[in-house]
Amino acid sequence: MLSLSIDTIVEIAAASLAICALSAVAALSFSLRRWRIRCAAVESSLAAMRRELDVTASISLRTGSRVNRIERKYSGVAERIESVEQRGPAQCFDQAIDFARRGTDSGGLTQQFGLSRAEADLVTRLHGRKKTAYRDRPRHGTEEQCRDAAYPVAGRKIKRRPTPATPASDMGRPSSRQGG
C-alpha cells in the first residue's frame, strides 16, 4: 500500500491550504471589485440627488419669496373686507352718490365714507356734477345750411348722396327713411 509519511501529508496539507488561500484571495478581489463598482454607482446617484436637492431648494426659495410678496401685496385685503362688511353694503354707496351729486370730489368721498380711491373716482365720474368746458349753441336752419357752415368748400357745394335703396322702397312701399 501506499505509505504516507508525515512529510508528504504536511506537503499535501500545505498545497491544499495554498490553493484555498489563493481561491480566497481571488474571491476577495472579485468581491472588492464589485463593491468598488457599487460604491461608484452610489456616489454618482448621491451626486445626482444633491443636484436635484439644490434645484428643489432654489425652486422652494423662489416660491417662498413669491408667497411672501403676495402676502405683503394683499395683506390689507382682509382688513378692507372687514371695513366693507362693517359699513353696510348699499347705504354707504347711496350716501356717497348723493354727496357726489352735490359736488363732493373723490378725495372727500374717500375720507368720509371709507371708499377706496378707485371706488370714489367711479362714483364721482358716474354721479358727480358734469363739468363742461363749453355749451353747444342751438342750431338753426336746415341741415344743408348747418353742413355748409361746418364743412365749407372753396367755391363748391357739397353734394348730398342719394338715399340708399331699402327693401321697402324696392317693393313700392313707403319706408321709414323716406318719411312715409
Backbone bond lengths (Angstrom), bond angles and torsions (degrees), N, CA, C in turn:
res aa  C-N    CA-C-N  psi(-1)  N-CA   C-N-CA  omega(-1)  CA-C   N-CA-C  phi
1 M - - - 1.392 - - 1.507 110.64 -
2 L 1.137 112.84 177.61 1.433 116.53 -179.32 1.506 109.36 -85.28
3 S 1.169 112.40 133.03 1.443 114.31 177.56 1.509 107.67 -108.38
4 L 1.245 112.47 126.84 1.455 118.72 -178.09 1.515 107.85 -105.85
5 S 1.223 111.03 128.63 1.446 115.15 177.62 1.527 108.52 -96.18
6 I 1.234 112.96 166.29 1.465 119.66 -177.72 1.525 108.87 -64.07
7 D 1.262 118.78 -33.80 1.461 120.87 -179.50 1.533 109.80 -65.79
8 T 1.298 115.98 -40.43 1.444 120.40 -179.10 1.541 109.42 -67.54
9 I 1.305 116.67 -42.42 1.462 120.72 179.97 1.533 109.57 -63.64
10 V 1.289 117.19 -41.52 1.463 121.28 -179.62 1.533 108.65 -65.89
11 E 1.342 117.27 -39.83 1.454 120.01 -179.39 1.537 109.93 -66.23
12 I 1.348 117.24 -41.59 1.459 120.92 179.29 1.534 109.46 -64.65
13 A 1.310 115.74 -42.21 1.458 120.03 179.72 1.527 110.34 -65.04
14 A 1.317 117.44 -39.82 1.459 121.51 179.91 1.523 109.97 -67.10
15 A 1.339 117.02 -39.94 1.459 120.90 179.81 1.530 110.04 -67.03
16 S 1.345 117.27 -44.09 1.463 119.37 179.24 1.525 110.83 -66.27
17 L 1.310 115.93 -36.87 1.471 119.83 177.11 1.525 110.24 -65.64
18 A 1.317 118.23 -37.76 1.461 122.42 178.80 1.536 109.41 -66.89
19 I 1.328 116.22 -40.36 1.459 120.05 179.01 1.538 109.83 -64.66
20 C 1.317 117.01 -43.80 1.472 121.56 177.65 1.524 110.64 -62.06
21 A 1.308 117.10 -42.72 1.463 120.93 -179.68 1.527 109.83 -65.19
22 L 1.332 116.30 -41.21 1.452 120.80 179.53 1.537 110.86 -64.69
23 S 1.328 115.80 -42.75 1.469 118.74 178.02 1.534 111.04 -66.98
24 A 1.323 117.38 -35.28 1.467 120.93 177.05 1.527 110.58 -65.40
25 V 1.334 116.52 -41.50 1.469 120.88 178.52 1.533 109.50 -64.14
26 A 1.319 117.70 -41.40 1.463 121.23 179.35 1.537 110.21 -64.54
27 A 1.343 115.90 -43.07 1.464 119.78 179.49 1.522 110.10 -65.39
28 L 1.311 117.49 -40.59 1.467 120.93 178.63 1.531 111.53 -64.93
29 S 1.342 117.07 -41.34 1.470 118.44 -179.95 1.535 110.41 -66.83
30 F 1.340 116.76 -38.80 1.456 120.24 177.00 1.525 110.44 -64.05
31 S 1.325 116.56 -44.16 1.465 121.73 178.31 1.523 110.91 -63.95
32 L 1.310 117.16 -41.21 1.467 122.12 179.50 1.535 110.02 -63.48
33 R 1.339 115.94 -41.40 1.448 119.45 178.56 1.532 110.50 -62.96
34 R 1.335 117.63 -42.43 1.475 121.47 177.31 1.524 110.84 -62.41
35 W 1.334 117.32 -40.99 1.467 120.66 179.28 1.526 111.02 -65.34
36 R 1.341 116.49 -38.23 1.484 118.72 178.15 1.526 110.96 -64.96
37 I 1.319 117.39 -42.08 1.470 120.97 178.08 1.522 110.18 -62.70
38 R 1.320 115.06 -44.48 1.461 120.44 179.02 1.531 111.36 -63.31
39 C 1.311 116.28 -41.86 1.470 121.24 179.36 1.531 110.43 -64.00
40 A 1.334 118.13 -40.98 1.466 121.68 178.13 1.531 110.12 -63.63
41 A 1.333 117.46 -40.56 1.462 120.78 178.54 1.528 110.58 -64.77
42 V 1.327 116.76 -41.73 1.471 120.44 179.10 1.528 109.99 -65.39
43 E 1.316 117.73 -40.31 1.467 120.45 178.80 1.528 111.51 -64.81
44 S 1.340 117.04 -40.53 1.472 118.68 179.79 1.537 110.22 -68.65
45 S 1.337 117.53 -38.92 1.469 118.31 177.40 1.524 110.71 -68.59
46 L 1.328 117.30 -32.98 1.463 121.03 175.94 1.530 110.41 -65.07
47 A 1.334 116.56 -40.96 1.471 119.80 177.49 1.526 110.27 -64.45
48 A 1.337 117.15 -40.62 1.471 120.33 177.98 1.523 110.26 -64.91
49 M 1.312 117.60 -40.13 1.468 121.07 178.06 1.520 110.66 -64.78
50 R 1.324 117.39 -37.79 1.470 120.39 177.51 1.526 110.70 -63.94
51 R 1.353 116.42 -41.79 1.473 119.43 177.91 1.526 110.47 -63.13
52 E 1.328 117.03 -44.33 1.458 120.27 178.24 1.519 111.61 -62.78
53 L 1.325 116.34 -38.48 1.459 120.52 178.01 1.525 110.65 -65.26
54 D 1.334 117.19 -39.37 1.467 120.19 177.00 1.525 111.07 -63.67
55 V 1.339 116.78 -42.56 1.466 120.52 178.81 1.525 109.53 -63.94
56 T 1.322 116.50 -45.08 1.466 120.56 179.72 1.523 110.88 -62.60
57 A 1.319 116.62 -40.86 1.466 120.07 179.32 1.527 110.85 -64.81
58 S 1.332 117.62 -40.72 1.471 118.93 179.69 1.532 110.61 -68.12
59 I 1.336 116.92 -38.53 1.465 119.71 176.79 1.520 109.88 -64.08
60 S 1.316 115.78 -42.79 1.464 120.33 179.09 1.528 110.86 -63.15
61 L 1.306 116.79 -40.10 1.467 120.53 178.86 1.523 110.93 -64.25
62 R 1.358 116.39 -44.45 1.465 119.00 178.47 1.518 111.10 -64.89
63 T 1.331 116.86 -40.21 1.461 120.37 178.65 1.525 110.13 -64.23
64 G 1.319 116.34 -41.73 1.462 119.76 177.94 1.513 111.99 -62.01
65 S 1.325 116.74 -40.85 1.470 118.98 179.28 1.533 110.52 -68.20
66 R 1.344 116.60 -36.07 1.466 118.88 176.42 1.520 110.72 -65.12
67 V 1.323 116.84 -43.14 1.463 120.30 178.65 1.523 110.11 -61.31
68 N 1.328 117.35 -43.13 1.470 120.45 178.44 1.519 111.28 -62.32
69 R 1.344 116.17 -41.86 1.460 119.57 179.71 1.529 110.58 -64.43
70 I 1.330 116.98 -42.05 1.467 120.41 178.69 1.522 110.28 -65.77
71 E 1.337 117.04 -40.41 1.471 119.56 177.87 1.531 110.92 -62.04
72 R 1.345 116.59 -41.87 1.471 118.92 178.18 1.520 110.87 -65.85
73 K 1.339 115.80 -39.60 1.454 119.80 -176.82 1.523 111.77 -66.93
74 Y 1.308 117.10 -38.99 1.457 121.07 -175.64 1.529 113.04 -109.46
75 S 1.317 116.97 23.37 1.466 119.72 -179.50 1.526 111.86 -66.75
76 G 1.305 117.85 -30.45 1.458 120.74 -178.52 1.519 113.91 -83.74
77 V 1.318 117.39 -2.62 1.463 119.58 -176.70 1.520 110.65 -65.09
78 A 1.324 117.46 -43.60 1.466 119.96 -179.69 1.530 110.43 -62.54
79 E 1.317 116.83 -42.94 1.465 120.46 178.15 1.530 110.30 -64.51
80 R 1.329 116.28 -39.68 1.462 121.03 179.80 1.534 110.52 -64.95
81 I 1.324 116.67 -41.09 1.468 120.40 178.40 1.518 110.35 -63.81
82 E 1.325 116.48 -41.61 1.468 119.93 177.89 1.525 110.94 -61.32
83 S 1.324 116.39 -42.79 1.469 118.49 -178.96 1.532 110.93 -67.06
84 V 1.333 116.85 -36.77 1.467 119.72 177.61 1.519 110.33 -66.49
85 E 1.334 116.84 -41.40 1.456 120.15 179.37 1.527 111.57 -66.28
86 Q 1.318 117.49 -34.58 1.462 121.08 -178.15 1.523 112.18 -74.24
87 R 1.313 118.47 -32.96 1.457 119.47 -173.30 1.524 112.95 -81.26
88 G 1.281 118.75 -9.08 1.463 120.03 179.51 1.509 109.90 93.34
89 P 1.305 118.37 140.64 1.458 120.55 -170.12 1.519 114.89 -68.30
90 A 1.311 119.77 -59.34 1.455 119.94 -170.59 1.519 112.87 -106.20
91 Q 1.317 118.06 -24.22 1.453 120.97 -175.95 1.519 111.05 -60.20
92 C 1.319 116.46 -41.53 1.462 120.73 -178.87 1.528 110.57 -63.68
93 F 1.318 117.49 -43.37 1.453 120.18 179.92 1.524 111.10 -69.17
94 D 1.321 117.24 -36.68 1.467 119.42 177.22 1.521 111.10 -61.35
95 Q 1.320 116.19 -43.68 1.466 119.79 178.31 1.524 110.65 -65.98
96 A 1.336 116.88 -40.02 1.468 120.19 179.20 1.524 110.19 -64.02
97 I 1.322 117.26 -38.30 1.462 120.39 177.82 1.525 110.32 -64.17
98 D 1.331 116.66 -42.16 1.467 119.54 177.83 1.520 110.98 -61.19
99 F 1.330 116.71 -45.02 1.461 120.13 179.76 1.530 110.87 -65.34
100 A 1.336 117.86 -37.19 1.465 120.37 178.56 1.518 110.32 -65.47
101 R 1.311 117.80 -37.89 1.469 121.27 177.87 1.518 111.26 -65.75
102 R 1.337 116.16 -28.55 1.470 120.34 178.01 1.522 112.29 -82.84
103 G 1.354 116.63 -6.19 1.461 119.05 175.14 1.505 115.80 111.03
104 T 1.330 120.00 5.42 1.464 120.87 178.34 1.521 109.10 -69.92
105 D 1.344 116.18 136.65 1.461 119.69 -179.93 1.529 110.63 -82.51
106 S 1.341 116.20 174.77 1.467 120.70 -174.78 1.530 111.72 -66.50
107 G 1.326 118.39 -31.96 1.465 120.59 176.61 1.514 111.82 -62.95
108 G 1.339 116.13 -41.83 1.458 120.38 177.70 1.515 111.92 -65.05
109 L 1.342 116.73 -38.93 1.462 119.98 177.80 1.524 111.22 -65.69
110 T 1.317 116.35 -37.46 1.471 120.46 178.93 1.522 110.31 -63.38
111 Q 1.319 117.01 -45.65 1.464 119.97 -178.64 1.510 112.34 -71.40
112 Q 1.305 116.95 -40.09 1.454 119.87 -172.12 1.522 113.21 -79.21
113 F 1.337 117.52 -36.91 1.461 119.85 -173.38 1.520 113.62 -113.21
114 G 1.320 118.46 -2.30 1.457 120.95 178.86 1.517 113.29 73.91
115 L 1.331 117.04 21.62 1.459 120.32 177.90 1.520 109.03 -76.55
116 S 1.317 115.53 154.16 1.460 118.62 173.49 1.524 108.29 -72.02
117 R 1.304 116.40 165.32 1.462 120.58 -178.82 1.531 110.37 -60.69
118 A 1.348 116.69 -41.24 1.465 120.44 -179.66 1.528 111.09 -66.12
119 E 1.332 117.53 -40.72 1.462 120.57 178.55 1.527 111.03 -64.02
120 A 1.319 115.47 -44.17 1.468 119.84 -179.59 1.534 110.83 -64.76
121 D 1.338 116.97 -40.66 1.466 119.75 177.28 1.522 111.04 -62.45
122 L 1.322 116.37 -41.28 1.458 120.03 179.80 1.524 111.31 -64.42
123 V 1.322 117.04 -43.38 1.470 120.31 179.85 1.520 110.02 -63.47
124 T 1.334 118.01 -43.08 1.470 119.44 -179.36 1.521 111.54 -68.76
125 R 1.333 118.15 -34.70 1.459 119.56 179.28 1.521 111.43 -70.97
126 L 1.326 116.48 -37.31 1.464 118.97 -178.34 1.522 112.62 -80.82
127 H 1.331 117.58 -38.03 1.461 120.30 -170.43 1.520 114.00 -120.51
128 G 1.312 118.47 -4.19 1.454 120.42 -177.80 1.514 111.60 -74.10
129 R 1.312 114.88 172.60 1.461 119.89 178.87 1.511 109.27 -67.79
130 K 1.308 114.91 141.34 1.457 120.76 179.91 1.519 108.73 -79.85
131 K 1.302 116.40 127.58 1.461 121.04 177.25 1.521 107.27 -105.30
132 T 1.308 116.85 109.07 1.457 120.39 -179.37 1.509 109.07 -107.36
133 A 1.305 115.69 140.52 1.453 120.85 -179.38 1.516 110.80 -84.50
134 Y 1.317 118.59 -25.23 1.457 121.71 -179.34 1.513 108.50 -149.84
135 R 1.304 114.36 164.20 1.457 120.60 177.40 1.505 108.31 -114.34
136 D 1.311 115.00 141.37 1.454 118.99 175.49 1.529 109.26 -73.51
137 R 1.317 115.75 134.73 1.459 119.73 174.03 1.512 107.61 -79.33
138 P 1.294 116.29 144.46 1.463 117.34 175.71 1.519 109.29 -66.63
139 R 1.298 116.88 138.96 1.458 121.76 -178.26 1.522 109.08 -92.62
140 H 1.325 114.50 134.48 1.454 120.66 178.90 1.517 107.70 -119.35
141 G 1.262 115.83 147.72 1.451 119.96 175.56 1.509 111.33 107.08
142 T 1.300 113.81 -175.98 1.458 119.62 -177.12 1.510 109.85 -82.46
143 E 1.288 113.45 170.30 1.464 119.09 179.98 1.522 110.93 -63.21
144 E 1.323 117.07 -36.65 1.461 120.91 -179.15 1.523 110.93 -65.76
145 Q 1.338 116.81 -39.87 1.460 120.07 179.22 1.523 110.90 -64.89
146 C 1.316 116.52 -41.80 1.472 120.01 178.50 1.517 110.50 -64.89
147 R 1.326 116.55 -42.12 1.456 120.28 -179.14 1.526 110.27 -65.63
148 D 1.334 117.48 -43.08 1.448 120.74 -179.70 1.524 111.51 -65.59
149 A 1.333 116.59 -34.10 1.465 119.43 177.78 1.528 110.68 -71.51
150 A 1.326 116.63 -34.19 1.454 119.67 -177.91 1.518 112.19 -80.42
151 Y 1.328 117.95 -35.01 1.459 122.29 -176.05 1.526 110.13 -126.32
152 P 1.340 118.41 71.96 1.467 118.54 -179.57 1.524 110.05 -72.83
153 V 1.319 114.92 138.29 1.461 121.00 177.37 1.530 106.08 -121.64
154 A 1.313 116.47 131.86 1.464 121.30 -174.55 1.525 111.07 -62.15
155 G 1.314 116.14 109.88 1.441 121.13 173.90 1.522 115.01 75.97
156 R 1.307 119.56 -3.31 1.461 119.98 -177.80 1.508 109.85 -128.20
157 K 1.262 114.97 152.28 1.462 121.01 174.44 1.513 107.45 -99.79
158 I 1.317 115.39 149.04 1.456 119.59 176.83 1.517 107.69 -80.65
159 K 1.291 116.05 128.37 1.450 120.21 179.54 1.519 108.95 -83.44
160 R 1.272 114.05 139.07 1.460 119.80 179.49 1.519 108.79 -83.89
161 R 1.304 115.61 134.94 1.454 120.08 178.06 1.521 109.59 -71.45
162 P 1.296 116.01 146.89 1.468 117.81 176.78 1.519 110.14 -68.61
163 T 1.302 116.35 150.66 1.449 121.82 179.43 1.514 108.30 -66.67
164 P 1.320 118.09 130.77 1.468 119.36 -178.85 1.520 109.73 -65.67
165 A 1.313 114.27 150.36 1.461 120.28 -179.37 1.518 109.44 -71.01
166 T 1.292 115.16 141.23 1.460 120.83 176.99 1.514 108.20 -115.66
167 P 1.323 117.98 159.82 1.468 119.31 178.95 1.525 112.18 -57.69
168 A 1.335 117.65 -34.07 1.464 119.97 -179.14 1.522 110.80 -68.63
169 S 1.360 117.75 -38.18 1.455 119.54 -179.41 1.512 111.06 -74.38
170 D 1.329 117.58 -28.79 1.450 120.75 177.25 1.516 110.80 -66.93
171 M 1.311 117.03 -30.14 1.459 120.92 -177.03 1.519 111.51 -92.68
172 G 1.297 118.85 2.61 1.445 121.41 178.27 1.515 113.50 87.51
173 R 1.324 118.28 4.39 1.462 121.07 179.12 1.513 108.75 -94.36
174 P 1.304 117.47 150.00 1.472 118.54 177.21 1.535 109.43 -71.24
175 S 1.294 116.31 138.13 1.465 120.23 178.36 1.518 109.41 -104.22
176 S 1.319 115.55 167.46 1.448 120.10 -179.98 1.520 111.37 -69.48
177 R 1.328 117.58 -23.85 1.457 121.33 -179.57 1.528 110.98 -75.80
178 Q 1.288 116.92 -28.47 1.463 119.78 -177.26 1.509 111.37 -85.83
179 G 1.329 115.83 -1.82 1.443 118.89 175.72 1.502 112.99 85.70
180 G 1.317 119.26 9.03 1.461 121.05 -176.14 1.444 110.89 -103.54
